[in-house]
Amino acid sequence: MEELDIRKIWELERDGQMTEELVSKEVIDLFRQKQSKDMTSSTRRLMLFDIILKLILAIGYGYCFIAAPEQLSVKIISVILVLLCFGLVYWEG
């Protein structure tokens, strides 16, 4: 609906000139249910993407642990980051 239409409808309703319902309660309920389902599926997709991204990061940090055999600080940081990523995935799941 365009903004002009919405303003016109609102003014007619405010002035008491509306004599008929533009949309039935059933249509509004169906619209709300559809929007709710869309929001739920969108949220699930975003959470799945987030989990996959964290797992990819954990694999990358694990590679840093393997690729730097002499550097103890890199190994410690890599282990902490891997554990953090897995902890976040567990907490989110």
Gaussian input, Z-matrix of N, CA and C with variables (Angstrom, degrees):
# hf/3-21g

backbone

0 1
 N
 C     1     B1
 C     2     B2     1     A1
 N     3     B3     2     A2     1     D1
 C     4     B4     3     A3     2     D2
 C     5     B5     4     A4     3     D3
 N     6     B6     5     A5     4     D4
 C     7     B7     6     A6     5     D5
 C     8     B8     7     A7     6     D6
 N     9     B9     8     A8     7     D7
 C    10    B10     9     A9     8     D8
 C    11    B11    10    A10     9     D9
 N    12    B12    11    A11    10    D10
 C    13    B13    12    A12    11    D11
 C    14    B14    13    A13    12    D12
 N    15    B15    14    A14    13    D13
 C    16    B16    15    A15    14    D14
 C    17    B17    16    A16    15    D15
 N    18    B18    17    A17    16    D16
 C    19    B19    18    A18    17    D17
 C    20    B20    19    A19    18    D18
 N    21    B21    20    A20    19    D19
 C    22    B22    21    A21    20    D20
 C    23    B23    22    A22    21    D21
 N    24    B24    23    A23    22    D22
 C    25    B25    24    A24    23    D23
 C    26    B26    25    A25    24    D24
 N    27    B27    26    A26    25    D25
 C    28    B28    27    A27    26    D26
 C    29    B29    28    A28    27    D27
 N    30    B30    29    A29    28    D28
 C    31    B31    30    A30    29    D29
 C    32    B32    31    A31    30    D30
 N    33    B33    32    A32    31    D31
 C    34    B34    33    A33    32    D32
 C    35    B35    34    A34    33    D33
 N    36    B36    35    A35    34    D34
 C    37    B37    36    A36    35    D35
 C    38    B38    37    A37    36    D36
 N    39    B39    38    A38    37    D37
 C    40    B40    39    A39    38    D38
 C    41    B41    40    A40    39    D39
 N    42    B42    41    A41    40    D40
 C    43    B43    42    A42    41    D41
 C    44    B44    43    A43    42    D42
 N    45    B45    44    A44    43    D43
 C    46    B46    45    A45    44    D44
 C    47    B47    46    A46    45    D45
 N    48    B48    47    A47    46    D46
 C    49    B49    48    A48    47    D47
 C    50    B50    49    A49    48    D48
 N    51    B51    50    A50    49    D49
 C    52    B52    51    A51    50    D50
 C    53    B53    52    A52    51    D51
 N    54    B54    53    A53    52    D52
 C    55    B55    54    A54    53    D53
 C    56    B56    55    A55    54    D54
 N    57    B57    56    A56    55    D55
 C    58    B58    57    A57    56    D56
 C    59    B59    58    A58    57    D57
 N    60    B60    59    A59    58    D58
 C    61    B61    60    A60    59    D59
 C    62    B62    61    A61    60    D60
 N    63    B63    62    A62    61    D61
 C    64    B64    63    A63    62    D62
 C    65    B65    64    A64    63    D63
 N    66    B66    65    A65    64    D64
 C    67    B67    66    A66    65    D65
 C    68    B68    67    A67    66    D66
 N    69    B69    68    A68    67    D67
 C    70    B70    69    A69    68    D68
 C    71    B71    70    A70    69    D69
 N    72    B72    71    A71    70    D70
 C    73    B73    72    A72    71    D71
 C    74    B74    73    A73    72    D72
 N    75    B75    74    A74    73    D73
 C    76    B76    75    A75    74    D74
 C    77    B77    76    A76    75    D75
 N    78    B78    77    A77    76    D76
 C    79    B79    78    A78    77    D77
 C    80    B80    79    A79    78    D78
 N    81    B81    80    A80    79    D79
 C    82    B82    81    A81    80    D80
 C    83    B83    82    A82    81    D81
 N    84    B84    83    A83    82    D82
 C    85    B85    84    A84    83    D83
 C    86    B86    85    A85    84    D84
 N    87    B87    86    A86    85    D85
 C    88    B88    87    A87    86    D86
 C    89    B89    88    A88    87    D87
 N    90    B90    89    A89    88    D88
 C    91    B91    90    A90    89    D89
 C    92    B92    91    A91    90    D90
 N    93    B93    92    A92    91    D91
 C    94    B94    93    A93    92    D92
 C    95    B95    94    A94    93    D93
 N    96    B96    95    A95    94    D94
 C    97    B97    96    A96    95    D95
 C    98    B98    97    A97    96    D96
 N    99    B99    98    A98    97    D97
 C   100   B100    99    A99    98    D98
 C   101   B101   100   A100    99    D99
 N   102   B102   101   A101   100   D100
 C   103   B103   102   A102   101   D101
 C   104   B104   103   A103   102   D102
 N   105   B105   104   A104   103   D103
 C   106   B106   105   A105   104   D104
 C   107   B107   106   A106   105   D105
 N   108   B108   107   A107   106   D106
 C   109   B109   108   A108   107   D107
 C   110   B110   109   A109   108   D108
 N   111   B111   110   A110   109   D109
 C   112   B112   111   A111   110   D110
 C   113   B113   112   A112   111   D111
 N   114   B114   113   A113   112   D112
 C   115   B115   114   A114   113   D113
 C   116   B116   115   A115   114   D114
 N   117   B117   116   A116   115   D115
 C   118   B118   117   A117   116   D116
 C   119   B119   118   A118   117   D117
 N   120   B120   119   A119   118   D118
 C   121   B121   120   A120   119   D119
 C   122   B122   121   A121   120   D120
 N   123   B123   122   A122   121   D121
 C   124   B124   123   A123   122   D122
 C   125   B125   124   A124   123   D123
 N   126   B126   125   A125   124   D124
 C   127   B127   126   A126   125   D125
 C   128   B128   127   A127   126   D126
 N   129   B129   128   A128   127   D127
 C   130   B130   129   A129   128   D128
 C   131   B131   130   A130   129   D129
 N   132   B132   131   A131   130   D130
 C   133   B133   132   A132   131   D131
 C   134   B134   133   A133   132   D132
 N   135   B135   134   A134   133   D133
 C   136   B136   135   A135   134   D134
 C   137   B137   136   A136   135   D135
 N   138   B138   137   A137   136   D136
 C   139   B139   138   A138   137   D137
 C   140   B140   139   A139   138   D138
 N   141   B141   140   A140   139   D139
 C   142   B142   141   A141   140   D140
 C   143   B143   142   A142   141   D141
 N   144   B144   143   A143   142   D142
 C   145   B145   144   A144   143   D143
 C   146   B146   145   A145   144   D144
 N   147   B147   146   A146   145   D145
 C   148   B148   147   A147   146   D146
 C   149   B149   148   A148   147   D147
 N   150   B150   149   A149   148   D148
 C   151   B151   150   A150   149   D149
 C   152   B152   151   A151   150   D150
 N   153   B153   152   A152   151   D151
 C   154   B154   153   A153   152   D152
 C   155   B155   154   A154   153   D153
 N   156   B156   155   A155   154   D154
 C   157   B157   156   A156   155   D155
 C   158   B158   157   A157   156   D156
 N   159   B159   158   A158   157   D157
 C   160   B160   159   A159   158   D158
 C   161   B161   160   A160   159   D159
 N   162   B162   161   A161   160   D160
 C   163   B163   162   A162   161   D161
 C   164   B164   163   A163   162   D162
 N   165   B165   164   A164   163   D163
 C   166   B166   165   A165   164   D164
 C   167   B167   166   A166   165   D165
 N   168   B168   167   A167   166   D166
 C   169   B169   168   A168   167   D167
 C   170   B170   169   A169   168   D168
 N   171   B171   170   A170   169   D169
 C   172   B172   171   A171   170   D170
 C   173   B173   172   A172   171   D171
 N   174   B174   173   A173   172   D172
 C   175   B175   174   A174   173   D173
 C   176   B176   175   A175   174   D174
 N   177   B177   176   A176   175   D175
 C   178   B178   177   A177   176   D176
 C   179   B179   178   A178   177   D177
 N   180   B180   179   A179   178   D178
 C   181   B181   180   A180   179   D179
 C   182   B182   181   A181   180   D180
 N   183   B183   182   A182   181   D181
 C   184   B184   183   A183   182   D182
 C   185   B185   184   A184   183   D183
 N   186   B186   185   A185   184   D184
 C   187   B187   186   A186   185   D185
 C   188   B188   187   A187   186   D186
 N   189   B189   188   A188   187   D187
 C   190   B190   189   A189   188   D188
 C   191   B191   190   A190   189   D189
 N   192   B192   191   A191   190   D190
 C   193   B193   192   A192   191   D191
 C   194   B194   193   A193   192   D192
 N   195   B195   194   A194   193   D193
 C   196   B196   195   A195   194   D194
 C   197   B197   196   A196   195   D195
 N   198   B198   197   A197   196   D196
 C   199   B199   198   A198   197   D197
 C   200   B200   199   A199   198   D198
 N   201   B201   200   A200   199   D199
 C   202   B202   201   A201   200   D200
 C   203   B203   202   A202   201   D201
 N   204   B204   203   A203   202   D202
 C   205   B205   204   A204   203   D203
 C   206   B206   205   A205   204   D204
 N   207   B207   206   A206   205   D205
 C   208   B208   207   A207   206   D206
 C   209   B209   208   A208   207   D207
 N   210   B210   209   A209   208   D208
 C   211   B211   210   A210   209   D209
 C   212   B212   211   A211   210   D210
 N   213   B213   212   A212   211   D211
 C   214   B214   213   A213   212   D212
 C   215   B215   214   A214   213   D213
 N   216   B216   215   A215   214   D214
 C   217   B217   216   A216   215   D215
 C   218   B218   217   A217   216   D216
 N   219   B219   218   A218   217   D217
 C   220   B220   219   A219   218   D218
 C   221   B221   220   A220   219   D219
 N   222   B222   221   A221   220   D220
 C   223   B223   222   A222   221   D221
 C   224   B224   223   A223   222   D222
 N   225   B225   224   A224   223   D223
 C   226   B226   225   A225   224   D224
 C   227   B227   226   A226   225   D225
 N   228   B228   227   A227   226   D226
 C   229   B229   228   A228   227   D227
 C   230   B230   229   A229   228   D228
 N   231   B231   230   A230   229   D229
 C   232   B232   231   A231   230   D230
 C   233   B233   232   A232   231   D231
 N   234   B234   233   A233   232   D232
 C   235   B235   234   A234   233   D233
 C   236   B236   235   A235   234   D234
 N   237   B237   236   A236   235   D235
 C   238   B238   237   A237   236   D236
 C   239   B239   238   A238   237   D237
 N   240   B240   239   A239   238   D238
 C   241   B241   240   A240   239   D239
 C   242   B242   241   A241   240   D240
 N   243   B243   242   A242   241   D241
 C   244   B244   243   A243   242   D242
 C   245   B245   244   A244   243   D243
 N   246   B246   245   A245   244   D244
 C   247   B247   246   A246   245   D245
 C   248   B248   247   A247   246   D246
 N   249   B249   248   A248   247   D247
 C   250   B250   249   A249   248   D248
 C   251   B251   250   A250   249   D249
 N   252   B252   251   A251   250   D250
 C   253   B253   252   A252   251   D251
 C   254   B254   253   A253   252   D252
 N   255   B255   254   A254   253   D253
 C   256   B256   255   A255   254   D254
 C   257   B257   256   A256   255   D255
 N   258   B258   257   A257   256   D256
 C   259   B259   258   A258   257   D257
 C   260   B260   259   A259   258   D258
 N   261   B261   260   A260   259   D259
 C   262   B262   261   A261   260   D260
 C   263   B263   262   A262   261   D261
 N   264   B264   263   A263   262   D262
 C   265   B265   264   A264   263   D263
 C   266   B266   265   A265   264   D264
 N   267   B267   266   A266   265   D265
 C   268   B268   267   A267   266   D266
 C   269   B269   268   A268   267   D267
 N   270   B270   269   A269   268   D268
 C   271   B271   270   A270   269   D269
 C   272   B272   271   A271   270   D270
 N   273   B273   272   A272   271   D271
 C   274   B274   273   A273   272   D272
 C   275   B275   274   A274   273   D273
 N   276   B276   275   A275   274   D274
 C   277   B277   276   A276   275   D275
 C   278   B278   277   A277   276   D276

   B1=1.4442
   B2=1.5173
   B3=1.2538
   B4=1.4509
   B5=1.5223
   B6=1.3220
   B7=1.4633
   B8=1.5205
   B9=1.3206
   B10=1.4662
   B11=1.5258
   B12=1.3304
   B13=1.4581
   B14=1.5194
   B15=1.3164
   B16=1.4630
   B17=1.5209
   B18=1.3222
   B19=1.4616
   B20=1.5240
   B21=1.3043
   B22=1.4692
   B23=1.5286
   B24=1.3187
   B25=1.4722
   B26=1.5219
   B27=1.3278
   B28=1.4599
   B29=1.5257
   B30=1.3246
   B31=1.4628
   B32=1.5281
   B33=1.3368
   B34=1.4640
   B35=1.5215
   B36=1.3215
   B37=1.4709
   B38=1.5212
   B39=1.3148
   B40=1.4575
   B41=1.5304
   B42=1.3061
   B43=1.4607
   B44=1.5237
   B45=1.3247
   B46=1.4582
   B47=1.5209
   B48=1.3107
   B49=1.4633
   B50=1.5274
   B51=1.3164
   B52=1.4682
   B53=1.5200
   B54=1.3033
   B55=1.4608
   B56=1.5178
   B57=1.3126
   B58=1.4646
   B59=1.5212
   B60=1.3193
   B61=1.4513
   B62=1.5155
   B63=1.3128
   B64=1.4612
   B65=1.5224
   B66=1.3178
   B67=1.4549
   B68=1.5229
   B69=1.3265
   B70=1.4583
   B71=1.5272
   B72=1.3156
   B73=1.4644
   B74=1.5199
   B75=1.3271
   B76=1.4591
   B77=1.5265
   B78=1.3291
   B79=1.4635
   B80=1.5262
   B81=1.3156
   B82=1.4735
   B83=1.5217
   B84=1.3336
   B85=1.4607
   B86=1.5253
   B87=1.3190
   B88=1.4624
   B89=1.5354
   B90=1.3225
   B91=1.4639
   B92=1.5239
   B93=1.3171
   B94=1.4646
   B95=1.5256
   B96=1.3390
   B97=1.4588
   B98=1.5277
   B99=1.3281
   B100=1.4645
   B101=1.5225
   B102=1.3229
   B103=1.4598
   B104=1.5285
   B105=1.3179
   B106=1.4544
   B107=1.5266
   B108=1.3280
   B109=1.4656
   B110=1.5228
   B111=1.3308
   B112=1.4613
   B113=1.5220
   B114=1.3212
   B115=1.4619
   B116=1.5272
   B117=1.3267
   B118=1.4568
   B119=1.5230
   B120=1.3175
   B121=1.4646
   B122=1.5207
   B123=1.3060
   B124=1.4620
   B125=1.5234
   B126=1.3119
   B127=1.4623
   B128=1.5227
   B129=1.3249
   B130=1.4642
   B131=1.5228
   B132=1.3328
   B133=1.4625
   B134=1.5337
   B135=1.3230
   B136=1.4633
   B137=1.5314
   B138=1.3228
   B139=1.4613
   B140=1.5280
   B141=1.3265
   B142=1.4562
   B143=1.5291
   B144=1.3247
   B145=1.4681
   B146=1.5238
   B147=1.3154
   B148=1.4588
   B149=1.5226
   B150=1.3197
   B151=1.4637
   B152=1.5229
   B153=1.3248
   B154=1.4695
   B155=1.5263
   B156=1.3254
   B157=1.4592
   B158=1.5299
   B159=1.3219
   B160=1.4691
   B161=1.5241
   B162=1.3317
   B163=1.4629
   B164=1.5303
   B165=1.3250
   B166=1.4657
   B167=1.5275
   B168=1.3253
   B169=1.4634
   B170=1.5304
   B171=1.3217
   B172=1.4617
   B173=1.5247
   B174=1.3197
   B175=1.4680
   B176=1.5308
   B177=1.3270
   B178=1.4670
   B179=1.5165
   B180=1.3278
   B181=1.4648
   B182=1.5300
   B183=1.3316
   B184=1.4667
   B185=1.5144
   B186=1.3208
   B187=1.4706
   B188=1.5303
   B189=1.3226
   B190=1.4696
   B191=1.5261
   B192=1.3278
   B193=1.4660
   B194=1.5251
   B195=1.3202
   B196=1.4661
   B197=1.5348
   B198=1.3304
   B199=1.4657
   B200=1.5244
   B201=1.3060
   B202=1.4646
   B203=1.5258
   B204=1.3395
   B205=1.4642
   B206=1.5358
   B207=1.3397
   B208=1.4596
   B209=1.5239
   B210=1.3012
   B211=1.4602
   B212=1.5317
   B213=1.3101
   B214=1.4562
   B215=1.5250
   B216=1.3193
   B217=1.4699
   B218=1.5259
   B219=1.3355
   B220=1.4662
   B221=1.5186
   B222=1.3355
   B223=1.4654
   B224=1.5333
   B225=1.3149
   B226=1.4611
   B227=1.5235
   B228=1.3110
   B229=1.4663
   B230=1.5236
   B231=1.3292
   B232=1.4707
   B233=1.5212
   B234=1.3351
   B235=1.4743
   B236=1.5272
   B237=1.3118
   B238=1.4794
   B239=1.5224
   B240=1.3261
   B241=1.4653
   B242=1.5284
   B243=1.3294
   B244=1.4732
   B245=1.5247
   B246=1.3213
   B247=1.4642
   B248=1.5254
   B249=1.3258
   B250=1.4620
   B251=1.5303
   B252=1.3175
   B253=1.4773
   B254=1.5244
   B255=1.3443
   B256=1.4625
   B257=1.5265
   B258=1.3195
   B259=1.4593
   B260=1.5193
   B261=1.3295
   B262=1.4624
   B263=1.5294
   B264=1.3280
   B265=1.4714
   B266=1.5288
   B267=1.3432
   B268=1.4613
   B269=1.5368
   B270=1.3358
   B271=1.4565
   B272=1.5260
   B273=1.3354
   B274=1.4589
   B275=1.5272
   B276=1.3412
   B277=1.4641
   B278=1.4962
   A1=109.10
   A2=116.60
   A3=120.01
   A4=110.00
   A5=115.33
   A6=120.20
   A7=111.55
   A8=116.91
   A9=120.99
   A10=110.32
   A11=116.44
   A12=120.28
   A13=111.48
   A14=116.49
   A15=120.22
   A16=110.17
   A17=117.23
   A18=119.68
   A19=111.37
   A20=117.30
   A21=121.20
   A22=110.38
   A23=115.81
   A24=120.23
   A25=110.15
   A26=117.03
   A27=120.49
   A28=110.44
   A29=117.92
   A30=121.08
   A31=111.47
   A32=117.16
   A33=119.83
   A34=110.93
   A35=116.32
   A36=120.56
   A37=110.17
   A38=116.54
   A39=121.40
   A40=110.92
   A41=117.28
   A42=121.67
   A43=112.89
   A44=117.39
   A45=121.05
   A46=113.51
   A47=118.20
   A48=121.56
   A49=112.42
   A50=117.18
   A51=119.85
   A52=108.27
   A53=116.53
   A54=120.55
   A55=112.10
   A56=117.45
   A57=119.87
   A58=109.72
   A59=115.49
   A60=120.50
   A61=108.84
   A62=116.22
   A63=119.66
   A64=111.24
   A65=116.29
   A66=121.69
   A67=107.48
   A68=115.54
   A69=118.78
   A70=110.73
   A71=114.88
   A72=120.74
   A73=110.90
   A74=117.87
   A75=121.54
   A76=111.31
   A77=116.16
   A78=120.11
   A79=110.09
   A80=116.11
   A81=120.15
   A82=110.22
   A83=118.05
   A84=121.22
   A85=111.63
   A86=117.57
   A87=121.00
   A88=110.89
   A89=115.75
   A90=120.04
   A91=110.80
   A92=117.31
   A93=121.18
   A94=111.39
   A95=117.35
   A96=120.37
   A97=110.98
   A98=116.37
   A99=120.62
   A100=110.58
   A101=116.76
   A102=120.11
   A103=110.97
   A104=116.85
   A105=120.96
   A106=110.66
   A107=117.42
   A108=121.41
   A109=110.40
   A110=117.03
   A111=120.56
   A112=110.88
   A113=116.98
   A114=121.62
   A115=110.12
   A116=117.18
   A117=121.25
   A118=110.74
   A119=117.50
   A120=119.65
   A121=110.84
   A122=117.54
   A123=120.72
   A124=110.88
   A125=116.91
   A126=121.22
   A127=111.01
   A128=116.76
   A129=120.14
   A130=111.18
   A131=116.77
   A132=119.94
   A133=110.99
   A134=117.08
   A135=120.28
   A136=111.61
   A137=117.03
   A138=120.16
   A139=110.58
   A140=117.53
   A141=121.02
   A142=110.27
   A143=116.83
   A144=120.73
   A145=110.48
   A146=117.34
   A147=121.97
   A148=110.93
   A149=117.25
   A150=121.23
   A151=110.09
   A152=117.26
   A153=120.67
   A154=110.64
   A155=117.29
   A156=121.01
   A157=111.31
   A158=116.93
   A159=120.01
   A160=111.42
   A161=117.09
   A162=119.65
   A163=111.17
   A164=116.87
   A165=120.15
   A166=110.43
   A167=117.19
   A168=120.62
   A169=111.38
   A170=116.44
   A171=120.01
   A172=110.39
   A173=117.50
   A174=120.79
   A175=109.99
   A176=116.66
   A177=120.35
   A178=112.17
   A179=117.08
   A180=120.07
   A181=110.71
   A182=116.38
   A183=119.79
   A184=111.69
   A185=115.75
   A186=119.58
   A187=110.94
   A188=117.44
   A189=120.73
   A190=110.51
   A191=116.79
   A192=121.08
   A193=110.56
   A194=116.79
   A195=121.41
   A196=111.11
   A197=117.48
   A198=121.62
   A199=113.39
   A200=118.65
   A201=120.85
   A202=109.63
   A203=117.02
   A204=119.05
   A205=114.79
   A206=118.68
   A207=120.03
   A208=113.17
   A209=118.46
   A210=121.04
   A211=110.80
   A212=114.80
   A213=120.60
   A214=111.93
   A215=117.63
   A216=119.94
   A217=111.50
   A218=117.42
   A219=120.86
   A220=109.79
   A221=116.85
   A222=120.32
   A223=111.27
   A224=116.87
   A225=120.52
   A226=110.53
   A227=116.19
   A228=119.97
   A229=110.85
   A230=117.51
   A231=121.09
   A232=111.27
   A233=116.14
   A234=119.50
   A235=110.24
   A236=116.82
   A237=120.30
   A238=110.55
   A239=117.19
   A240=120.46
   A241=111.86
   A242=117.29
   A243=120.02
   A244=109.70
   A245=116.92
   A246=119.99
   A247=111.55
   A248=116.31
   A249=120.53
   A250=111.26
   A251=116.54
   A252=119.77
   A253=111.14
   A254=116.44
   A255=118.67
   A256=111.41
   A257=116.92
   A258=119.92
   A259=112.16
   A260=116.83
   A261=120.42
   A262=111.70
   A263=116.78
   A264=120.35
   A265=109.70
   A266=117.12
   A267=120.93
   A268=110.60
   A269=115.59
   A270=120.32
   A271=111.08
   A272=117.14
   A273=120.71
   A274=112.03
   A275=115.28
   A276=118.72
   A277=110.66
   D1=139.68
   D2=179.22
   D3=-79.94
   D4=159.42
   D5=-178.22
   D6=-62.64
   D7=-36.41
   D8=179.66
   D9=-62.56
   D10=-42.95
   D11=178.21
   D12=-62.47
   D13=-41.35
   D14=-179.36
   D15=-64.98
   D16=-43.14
   D17=178.65
   D18=-63.56
   D19=-41.37
   D20=-179.75
   D21=-63.03
   D22=-45.16
   D23=179.14
   D24=-63.07
   D25=-43.46
   D26=-178.89
   D27=-63.30
   D28=-41.60
   D29=179.39
   D30=-66.32
   D31=-40.46
   D32=177.61
   D33=-64.03
   D34=-40.82
   D35=179.20
   D36=-66.23
   D37=-41.96
   D38=-179.14
   D39=-64.31
   D40=-38.42
   D41=-179.46
   D42=-81.51
   D43=-4.72
   D44=178.95
   D45=78.16
   D46=21.27
   D47=-178.04
   D48=-95.27
   D49=-3.66
   D50=178.53
   D51=-78.67
   D52=124.99
   D53=-178.78
   D54=-111.33
   D55=-11.84
   D56=-177.90
   D57=-134.72
   D58=156.28
   D59=176.03
   D60=-79.53
   D61=133.77
   D62=178.32
   D63=-77.89
   D64=-37.82
   D65=-178.83
   D66=-136.81
   D67=135.99
   D68=-179.60
   D69=-77.91
   D70=162.42
   D71=179.73
   D72=-62.84
   D73=-35.36
   D74=179.92
   D75=-64.49
   D76=-40.71
   D77=179.26
   D78=-65.09
   D79=-41.09
   D80=178.36
   D81=-64.19
   D82=-43.16
   D83=178.93
   D84=-62.45
   D85=-42.23
   D86=178.00
   D87=-63.33
   D88=-40.75
   D89=178.32
   D90=-62.86
   D91=-43.60
   D92=179.59
   D93=-64.64
   D94=-40.33
   D95=178.53
   D96=-64.05
   D97=-41.74
   D98=179.15
   D99=-64.13
   D100=-43.45
   D101=179.15
   D102=-64.31
   D103=-37.39
   D104=178.61
   D105=-64.64
   D106=-43.34
   D107=178.14
   D108=-64.32
   D109=-41.28
   D110=178.44
   D111=-62.18
   D112=-41.39
   D113=-179.72
   D114=-65.94
   D115=-41.26
   D116=-179.87
   D117=-64.29
   D118=-45.94
   D119=-179.41
   D120=-66.84
   D121=-36.45
   D122=177.48
   D123=-64.59
   D124=-42.29
   D125=178.68
   D126=-63.68
   D127=-41.25
   D128=179.17
   D129=-64.04
   D130=-41.91
   D131=178.55
   D132=-63.24
   D133=-41.13
   D134=179.25
   D135=-65.90
   D136=-39.17
   D137=178.24
   D138=-66.36
   D139=-40.81
   D140=178.12
   D141=-63.04
   D142=-43.44
   D143=177.01
   D144=-60.27
   D145=-42.41
   D146=-179.93
   D147=-63.03
   D148=-43.10
   D149=179.57
   D150=-64.14
   D151=-45.00
   D152=179.59
   D153=-62.29
   D154=-42.30
   D155=179.19
   D156=-62.48
   D157=-41.09
   D158=178.50
   D159=-66.10
   D160=-37.23
   D161=177.70
   D162=-67.10
   D163=-38.37
   D164=176.57
   D165=-63.94
   D166=-41.21
   D167=176.08
   D168=-61.87
   D169=-41.77
   D170=179.42
   D171=-62.52
   D172=-39.85
   D173=177.58
   D174=-64.13
   D175=-41.65
   D176=178.03
   D177=-63.11
   D178=-42.11
   D179=177.39
   D180=-65.82
   D181=-36.38
   D182=175.95
   D183=-63.45
   D184=-37.95
   D185=176.05
   D186=-64.45
   D187=-39.07
   D188=176.44
   D189=-61.11
   D190=-36.90
   D191=178.11
   D192=-63.19
   D193=-42.34
   D194=-178.28
   D195=-75.74
   D196=-36.53
   D197=-173.70
   D198=-75.79
   D199=-17.67
   D200=-178.35
   D201=-118.03
   D202=76.67
   D203=-174.70
   D204=-70.05
   D205=-27.63
   D206=-175.43
   D207=-91.55
   D208=-19.84
   D209=-172.57
   D210=-93.68
   D211=104.88
   D212=-176.48
   D213=-66.50
   D214=-38.43
   D215=-178.29
   D216=-65.05
   D217=-38.37
   D218=177.89
   D219=-65.85
   D220=-39.71
   D221=178.90
   D222=-63.88
   D223=-43.77
   D224=-179.17
   D225=-64.52
   D226=-46.37
   D227=179.15
   D228=-63.16
   D229=-41.10
   D230=179.17
   D231=-62.13
   D232=-43.91
   D233=179.39
   D234=-63.02
   D235=-42.95
   D236=179.20
   D237=-61.89
   D238=-43.74
   D239=-178.88
   D240=-68.44
   D241=-38.00
   D242=176.59
   D243=-62.65
   D244=-47.34
   D245=179.43
   D246=-62.73
   D247=-39.05
   D248=177.66
   D249=-62.58
   D250=-45.08
   D251=178.96
   D252=-61.77
   D253=-47.23
   D254=179.51
   D255=-64.87
   D256=-36.58
   D257=176.51
   D258=-63.21
   D259=-41.25
   D260=178.36
   D261=-66.76
   D262=-39.18
   D263=176.81
   D264=-63.18
   D265=-44.45
   D266=178.93
   D267=-61.49
   D268=-45.31
   D269=-178.02
   D270=-64.90
   D271=-38.69
   D272=-179.80
   D273=-72.52
   D274=-33.90
   D275=-178.96
   D276=-73.53

